[in-house]
Amino acid sequence: MMDGETSYPLREEFADNTKLIRDRFYDFFNRITRLGEPKIDLEELNKSLTIKLEELPDSTKISEMFEKLNSKVVVSSKGKKNWSEEENIFFIWLIINYCELNRSDFTELVAIL
């Protein structure tokens, strides 16, 4: 096998992981959407972030973002140092909704870290 080639079992394992990630995301996503859109004070949220948000995407946009970002992972095997604005917004949405689902205050995460 030449450098840069991937063996078939490794590609199959990667495809299985991608499916697992998609399944886990949509399990989380479905639990969140049943709760409804979180009520977030963006002005207060922006005080805690270095990136400033004008709005949080709705569930339809988040689903589209997930598919787009997930497909990028499938195509690119390299990690990257800097995240795009879309990746940051997606991550913020995940954290806010994780906290909403677990009835915790997202600002407490900053104290933990």
Summary of the structure (lengths in Angstrom):
residues: 113
radius of gyration: 16.8
end to end distance: 43.2
largest distance: 54.5
contacts: 232
relative contact order: 0.12
helix: 66%
strand: 0%
